Amino acid sequence: MNYRHAYHAGGFGDVVKHAVLAMIVEALKRKDKPFYVLDTHAGIGRYDLGGEQAEKTGEWRHGILKVIEAPEPPAALAPYFDLLRVMNGGLKGSAQDALRAYPGSPRLVRALLRPQDRLALVELHPGDHATLAAEFRRDVQVQVHALDGYVALKSFLPPPERRGLVLIDPPFEATDEFERLTRALAQAHRRWATGVLMAWHPIKHKSEIERFHAAVVATGIGRVLALVFPVQPMDDAERLNGCGIVMVNPPWPLADELPPVLHFLHRNLRRAGKSTWRLDWLAGEDA
Ligand SMILES: C[S@@+](CC[C@H](N)C(=O)[O-])C[C@H]1O[C@@H](n2cnc3c(N)ncnc32)[C@H](O)[C@@H]1O
């Protein structure tokens, strides 16, 4: 387990993931009934963008820094951007200097929960688990587990609330991570057919994503929405060209709310060369 998310915190992949994650949680809040969120690969919860690891790659400068001050952000991004302001003393002055704290998925989801909702966090790396557990010590709405995230799907689903979301955000160190992810989606859906599932993945070459999508369709899951978000042409398989998200049972009105958000994010995150985002139903709706 060499992957440390601190090197990538606030990069374009995090921005796209966290924008969509916040929108899903906000959509779940349209009903009063409690919901449950399971984050199977949680990381450490919050990141220091001024720290050695984040500074070494500078990924956040091509990610969150590009969007936080961009003109005309869609209203759907307000919960995510508001949290960044709160965590950074109101972001006064230039974001370049003021932006230091960045919320990982645990901090972001926690900030959006209502008193009746619960969050379970799973992190396998011992050091990262200890940091995460300290971050949420004494928080009665959050449970932190040192466990394999894929095992957690079996242990914790379905939750008693019967409403909610699973975020699956693995490090993609293993060469068979796409296959494991496909099996995990199928398994989680079998255990909890009405749960919302959100799986993030990197994009190198287009063909890899086509294979992954075909495998997800072959699972027979009924409602699947897929986002493909390249920031540069997807032709060089040796580099990270973008990211994608597969969503099972996306809550209303996410599919309608996403296009203006994706348009805004892409306008501000894209790099040289031609790239276009896509949002398609792989199964269900108009697939
Ligand atoms: C991409 S990072 C997670 C980032 C986090 N979800 C966020 O958005 O802030 C992946 C995390 O999974 C952890 N990890 C790796 N293998 C795991 C496993 N089998 N089960 C649970 N966590 C794992 C890594 O230590 C790393 O912290």
The ligand as an SDF file (V2000), in Angstrom:
LIG
                    3D

 27 29  0  0  0  0  0  0  0  0999 V2000
   -8.0920    7.5740   -3.4400 C   0  0  0  0  0  0  0  0  0  0  0  0
   -7.7340    7.4550   -1.7340 S   0  0  0  0  0  0  0  0  0  0  0  0
   -9.2390    7.9310   -0.9650 C   0  0  0  0  0  0  0  0  0  0  0  0
   -9.5740    9.3800   -1.0220 C   0  0  0  0  0  0  0  0  0  0  0  0
  -10.8540    9.7620   -0.3140 C   0  0  0  0  0  0  0  0  0  0  0  0
  -11.9610    8.8960   -0.6990 N   0  0  0  0  0  0  0  0  0  0  0  0
  -11.2120   11.2000   -0.6000 C   0  0  0  0  0  0  0  0  0  0  0  0
  -11.9370   11.4690   -1.5590 O   0  0  0  0  0  0  0  0  0  0  0  0
  -10.7860   12.0740    0.1670 O   0  0  0  0  0  0  0  0  0  0  0  0
   -7.7220    5.7190   -1.4640 C   0  0  0  0  0  0  0  0  0  0  0  0
   -7.4920    5.3230   -0.0200 C   0  0  0  0  0  0  0  0  0  0  0  0
   -7.7590    3.9130    0.0970 O   0  0  0  0  0  0  0  0  0  0  0  0
   -6.8670    3.3530    1.0270 C   0  0  0  0  0  0  0  0  0  0  0  0
   -6.8560    1.9040    0.7340 N   0  0  0  0  0  0  0  0  0  0  0  0
   -6.0740    1.1940   -0.1070 C   0  0  0  0  0  0  0  0  0  0  0  0
   -6.4900   -0.0820   -0.1920 N   0  0  0  0  0  0  0  0  0  0  0  0
   -7.5830   -0.1910    0.6260 C   0  0  0  0  0  0  0  0  0  0  0  0
   -8.4800   -1.2400    0.9370 C   0  0  0  0  0  0  0  0  0  0  0  0
   -8.3490   -2.4570    0.3860 N   0  0  0  0  0  0  0  0  0  0  0  0
   -9.4950   -0.9790    1.7900 N   0  0  0  0  0  0  0  0  0  0  0  0
   -9.6530    0.2510    2.3450 C   0  0  0  0  0  0  0  0  0  0  0  0
   -8.8250    1.2870    2.0880 N   0  0  0  0  0  0  0  0  0  0  0  0
   -7.8150    1.0800    1.2280 C   0  0  0  0  0  0  0  0  0  0  0  0
   -5.5650    4.0860    0.8030 C   0  0  0  0  0  0  0  0  0  0  0  0
   -4.7430    3.9970    1.9440 O   0  0  0  0  0  0  0  0  0  0  0  0
   -6.0810    5.5010    0.4970 C   0  0  0  0  0  0  0  0  0  0  0  0
   -6.1200    6.2610    1.6830 O   0  0  0  0  0  0  0  0  0  0  0  0
  1  2  1  0
  2  3  1  0
  2 10  1  0
  3  4  1  0
  4  5  1  0
  5  6  1  0
  5  7  1  0
  7  8  2  0
  7  9  1  0
 10 11  1  0
 11 12  1  0
 11 26  1  0
 12 13  1  0
 13 14  1  0
 13 24  1  0
 14 15  1  0
 14 23  1  0
 15 16  2  0
 16 17  1  0
 17 18  1  0
 17 23  2  0
 18 19  1  0
 18 20  2  0
 20 21  1  0
 21 22  2  0
 22 23  1  0
 24 25  1  0
 24 26  1  0
 26 27  1  0
M  CHG  2   2   1   9  -1
M  END
$$$$
